[in-house]
């Protein structure tokens, strides 16, 4: 089995339910790391990995779009926001958006 997402436990459960609706078998594994922080990940069968990745990416893009519609820039109050695609943010598990009007960076 391969991991397709590492998220908070509640979001993992939601994602697992959505994957099952798409007929993609999956399971959620959770635990606590050495610092006492909870972690969860969604795992899928190797044969379903590509299909699951495509679904997770589309789901995340939809969530990002919904969040952008709700959010506005704290600096200029614009609703024109875009997710910053940056390897360092992704590796750190951060989502950052940029205001297209004033350039402010906003962590999510």
C-alpha positions in Angstrom: 0.0 0.0 0.0 1.1 3.6 -0.7 0.3 6.8 1.0 -1.7 9.4 -1.0 -2.2 12.0 1.8 -1.0 12.9 5.3 -3.6 15.1 7.0 -5.2 15.7 10.3 -7.3 12.7 11.5 -10.7 14.2 10.7 -9.7 15.2 7.1 -8.2 11.8 6.5 -11.5 10.2 7.5 -13.4 12.5 5.1 -10.9 11.8 2.2 -11.1 8.1 2.8 -14.9 8.2 2.6 -14.7 10.1 -0.7 -12.2 7.7 -2.1 -14.5 4.8 -1.2 -17.3 6.5 -3.0 -15.1 6.5 -6.1 -14.6 2.7 -5.6 -11.0 3.2 -4.5 -10.1 0.9 -1.6 -8.2 2.7 1.1 -7.4 2.7 4.8 -6.4 5.4 7.3 -3.5 4.8 9.6 -2.9 7.1 12.6 -0.4 7.3 15.3 1.5 9.6 17.6 5.1 10.7 16.9 7.9 10.9 19.4 6.9 14.5 20.2 3.3 13.5 21.0 1.8 14.9 17.8 -0.9 12.9 16.1 -0.5 12.0 12.5 -2.8 10.3 10.0 -2.3 9.1 6.4 -4.5 7.6 3.7 -3.2 4.5 2.1 -4.4 2.9 -1.2 -3.5 -0.3 -3.0 -0.5 0.0 -5.4 -2.8 -0.7 -8.4 -5.1 2.2 -7.5 -2.3 4.7 -6.6 -2.4 6.8 -9.8 -6.2 7.0 -9.8 -6.2 7.9 -6.1 -3.5 10.6 -6.6 -5.5 12.1 -9.4 -8.6 12.2 -7.2 -6.8 13.6 -4.2 -5.2 16.3 -6.3 -8.6 17.3 -7.8 -10.2 17.2 -4.3 -7.4 19.4 -2.9 -7.7 21.9 -5.8 -11.5 22.1 -5.1 -10.9 22.7 -1.4 -8.3 25.4 -2.3 -10.8 27.1 -4.6 -13.5 27.1 -2.0 -11.1 28.5 0.6 -10.0 31.3 -1.7 -13.6 32.3 -2.4 -14.2 32.6 1.4 -10.9 34.4 2.1 -9.8 37.9 1.4 -6.5 39.5 1.7 -6.0 41.0 5.2 -3.9 43.8 3.8 -6.0 45.1 0.9 -9.2 43.0 1.3 -9.0 41.7 -2.3 -10.6 38.3 -3.1 -8.1 37.7 -5.9 -6.0 35.1 -4.2 -3.8 32.3 -5.7 -2.2 29.3 -4.0 1.6 29.5 -4.1 3.2 26.4 -5.6 6.5 26.1 -3.8 8.4 22.9 -3.0 9.6 24.2 0.4 6.0 25.0 1.5 4.8 21.6 0.4 7.6 19.7 2.1 6.7 21.6 5.3 3.1 20.8 4.9 2.1 24.5 4.5 -0.4 26.0 2.2 0.3 29.7 1.4 -1.7 32.0 -0.8 -0.7 35.2 -2.5 -2.8 38.2 -3.1 -2.8 39.0 -6.8 -3.4 42.7 -6.1 -0.9 43.6 -3.4 1.4 40.6 -3.4 0.9 39.7 0.3 1.6 36.2 1.3 -1.0 34.6 3.5 -0.5 31.2 5.4 -3.5 29.0 5.5 
